[in-house]
Amino acid sequence: MVLYYIRGTGFAGDSLFVSGNGSRKREPEAAPEKRFFVEQQADEEKSRLRRLYGSKRKELSPEWRRRNDPEIRARLRELPAYRETVCAAFFVAWGAEPDLSKLFLEKRTFLPRFSAELESYEMVEITDPKRDLLPGKYGIPEPRPDLPAAPADLLREEVLFVVPAVACTPEGIRLGRGGGYYDRLLAGVKKAPVAVVYSCQIAPFLPCAGHDCRMGAVVTENKTWSC
C-alpha cells in the first residue's frame, strides 16, 4: 500500500498518512530531519506527476477537447451542488484545460485575477465577459483591474468553486499547477469545491499535504465522482 505524508493534520503531535484509496493511518511524529526528507520526497513526486499528467492532457487534440468539453459542462449542470448554488467561481481555460466559458453568467460568476500586492489570486465578479476581461498574468484573461475584489466572507460562505487540476483521484485529492494559489483561495470555504479534468487525468493516488483542500466532486467528460 502506498502512503503519503500529510503535513500538520495529525492529532496531538502525530502525523497522518493517506493511501491511494483514501484510507488514513496515524503515525508518531518524525524527527525534523526525517520529516523534511519525507516532505521533499512528496514534493519531488508531485513534480513528476505534474509532468506525467500534464503530458497526457497535452496529447488530447483541440478537436477532441471541443467534442468533449460540452459533456463536462453538462455533468456540472447535473451536480446538485451546482444546481443549488447562486454563486459560482470558475476559471478561464489555460492551455489544454476544459473550457467552461459557456457556463459563465448561468450563476453569479467570479473569476480569478492576480494581485501583485498580495502576490496571489483574488476572485472578482463579472457580469459581461467581453467587457470585463483583459489579458492578465501568463496571458490568461482576467477581470479588469478596476473591478472590486469579492468580499472574503461571500467567497467563504456562498460561492461554489469549480477549479482546474493537473490530476485528481476519485477520492477528491487534487494536484494543482504547483503555485498553491487555489489552496489559499479554497481555505475555509463552506461549499466543497468541484474539480474538472479529463479522464486521462484521473490518478489512482496522489501525494496530499495538510494545506491541500479535498474536492467534493470530480467531473470528467464521461464520469462524475462524489467524494
C-alpha positions in Angstrom: 0.0 0.0 0.0 1.3 3.5 -0.9 1.2 6.0 1.9 1.9 9.8 1.6 2.8 12.1 4.4 0.2 14.8 5.2 1.8 17.7 7.0 0.1 19.1 10.1 -3.1 17.0 10.0 -2.4 14.6 12.8 -3.6 14.6 16.3 -1.6 15.6 19.4 1.6 15.9 17.5 1.0 12.8 15.4 1.5 12.7 11.6 -1.1 11.5 9.3 -0.7 9.4 6.1 -3.2 8.8 3.3 -3.3 5.8 0.9 -4.4 5.8 -2.7 -7.9 4.6 -1.7 -8.3 7.5 0.8 -7.8 5.5 4.0 -5.8 7.1 6.7 -3.1 6.0 9.1 -1.7 7.8 12.2 2.0 7.6 12.9 4.2 9.1 15.6 5.7 12.5 14.8 9.0 12.0 12.9 12.2 13.8 13.8 12.6 17.1 11.9 15.3 15.8 9.5 13.2 12.8 8.7 10.0 14.9 8.3 11.9 17.2 5.9 13.1 14.2 3.9 9.6 12.8 3.6 8.2 16.2 2.6 10.9 16.7 0.0 10.1 13.3 -1.5 6.4 14.2 -1.7 7.3 17.5 -3.5 9.5 15.6 -6.0 6.8 13.1 -6.6 4.3 15.9 -7.2 6.6 17.4 -9.8 7.0 14.1 -11.5 3.2 13.6 -11.6 2.6 17.1 -12.9 4.8 16.3 -15.9 3.2 12.9 -16.4 -0.5 14.0 -16.3 0.3 17.4 -18.0 1.7 15.5 -20.9 -1.3 13.2 -21.1 -3.6 16.2 -21.3 -1.4 17.9 -24.0 -1.8 14.7 -26.1 -5.6 15.5 -26.5 -6.3 17.2 -29.8 -8.2 20.5 -29.9 -10.9 18.7 -31.8 -11.2 16.0 -29.1 -11.5 18.7 -26.4 -14.1 20.6 -28.4 -16.2 17.5 -28.7 -15.9 16.5 -25.0 -16.0 19.8 -23.2 -19.8 20.0 -23.6 -20.0 16.7 -21.8 -18.1 18.1 -18.8 -20.3 21.2 -18.8 -23.5 19.0 -18.9 -22.2 16.9 -16.0 -21.5 20.0 -14.0 -25.0 21.2 -14.6 -26.4 17.9 -13.2 -24.5 18.2 -9.9 -26.8 19.1 -7.0 -24.2 21.4 -5.6 -24.1 23.3 -8.9 -27.9 23.4 -9.3 -28.4 24.7 -5.8 -25.7 27.4 -5.7 -26.4 31.0 -6.6 -22.7 32.0 -6.9 -20.0 30.1 -8.7 -16.3 30.7 -9.2 -14.9 29.4 -12.5 -11.6 29.7 -14.3 -10.6 30.8 -17.8 -9.1 27.7 -19.5 -5.3 27.9 -19.9 -3.5 25.7 -22.4 -5.4 22.4 -22.7 -7.8 22.8 -19.7 -11.5 22.2 -20.2 -13.4 25.2 -21.5 -16.2 26.3 -19.1 -16.9 29.7 -20.6 -20.4 28.7 -21.7 -21.3 28.3 -18.0 -20.3 31.9 -17.3 -23.3 34.0 -16.1 -25.5 31.0 -15.5 -24.8 31.9 -11.9 -23.3 35.0 -10.3 -19.9 34.4 -11.8 -16.5 35.0 -10.2 -13.1 34.6 -11.9 -9.5 34.8 -10.6 -7.4 37.9 -11.0 -3.7 38.1 -10.0 -2.9 40.7 -7.4 0.7 41.9 -7.4 0.1 43.4 -4.0 -1.0 40.1 -2.5 1.3 38.1 -4.8 -1.6 35.7 -5.2 -5.0 35.5 -6.8 -8.3 37.1 -5.7 -11.8 36.5 -7.0 -13.7 39.1 -8.9 -17.4 39.1 -10.0 -18.0 39.7 -13.7 -21.3 40.5 -15.5 -20.1 40.7 -19.1 -17.1 38.6 -20.2 -16.4 40.6 -23.3 -16.3 43.9 -21.4 -14.9 42.7 -18.1 -11.9 40.5 -19.1 -8.5 41.7 -20.2 -5.2 39.7 -20.7 -3.5 39.2 -17.4 -0.8 37.1 -15.8 0.5 34.4 -18.1 -1.6 35.9 -20.8 -4.8 34.4 -19.3 -7.9 36.7 -19.5 -8.7 38.2 -16.1 -11.2 40.6 -14.7 -10.3 44.3 -15.3 -8.2 45.9 -12.6 -10.9 48.5 -11.8 -13.4 45.8 -10.8 -13.6 45.2 -7.0 -12.4 42.0 -5.4 -15.2 39.9 -3.9 -15.5 40.0 -0.1 -13.8 37.1 1.7 -17.0 36.3 3.6 -19.0 36.0 0.4 -16.5 33.6 -1.1 -16.2 31.6 2.0 -20.0 31.2 2.7 -21.8 31.4 -0.6 -19.6 30.6 -3.6 -19.1 27.1 -5.2 -15.6 26.9 -6.6 -15.2 25.0 -9.8 -11.4 24.5 -10.2 -8.9 23.1 -12.7 -6.4 20.5 -11.9 -3.4 18.7 -13.4 -4.7 15.4 -11.9 -7.3 14.2 -9.4 -8.1 10.9 -7.7 -11.6 9.6 -7.5 -11.5 10.3 -3.8 -11.0 14.1 -4.4 -7.3 14.6 -3.9 -6.3 17.3 -6.3 -2.9 18.0 -7.9 -2.7 21.7 -9.0 -0.2 23.6 -11.1 2.2 24.0 -8.1 1.8 27.6 -7.1 -0.5 26.9 -4.2 -2.9 29.7 -5.4 -6.1 27.6 -5.1 -5.0 26.2 -1.7 -5.2 29.7 -0.4 -8.4 30.6 -2.3 -10.1 27.5 -1.0 -9.0 27.7 2.6 -12.1 27.8 4.8 -14.8 27.6 2.1 -18.1 26.1 3.2 -19.1 24.6 -0.1 -17.0 21.6 -1.1 -15.2 22.6 -4.4 -15.6 20.7 -7.7 -12.6 19.8 -9.9 -12.9 19.4 -13.6 -10.4 17.3 -15.6 -10.3 14.9 -18.5 -10.5 11.1 -17.8 -6.8 10.8 -18.7 -6.0 12.9 -15.7 -7.6 10.6 -13.1 -4.9 9.2 -11.0 -5.0 6.1 -8.7 -3.2 8.0 -6.0 -1.6 11.4 -5.4 0.5 13.0 -2.6 -1.5 15.1 -0.2 -0.4 17.7 2.3 -2.3 19.3 5.2 -3.0 22.5 3.3 -4.5 20.7 0.3 -8.2 21.1 0.0 -10.2 17.9 -0.7 -12.7 18.2 -3.5 -16.4 17.5 -3.0 -16.7 16.1 -6.6 -14.6 15.4 -9.6 -16.1 15.7 -13.1 -14.7 14.4 -16.4 -16.2 14.0 -19.8 -17.5 10.5 -19.0 -17.9 10.2 -15.3 -18.7 12.2 -12.1 -17.3 11.1 -8.7 -18.8 12.4 -5.4 -16.0 12.5 -2.9 
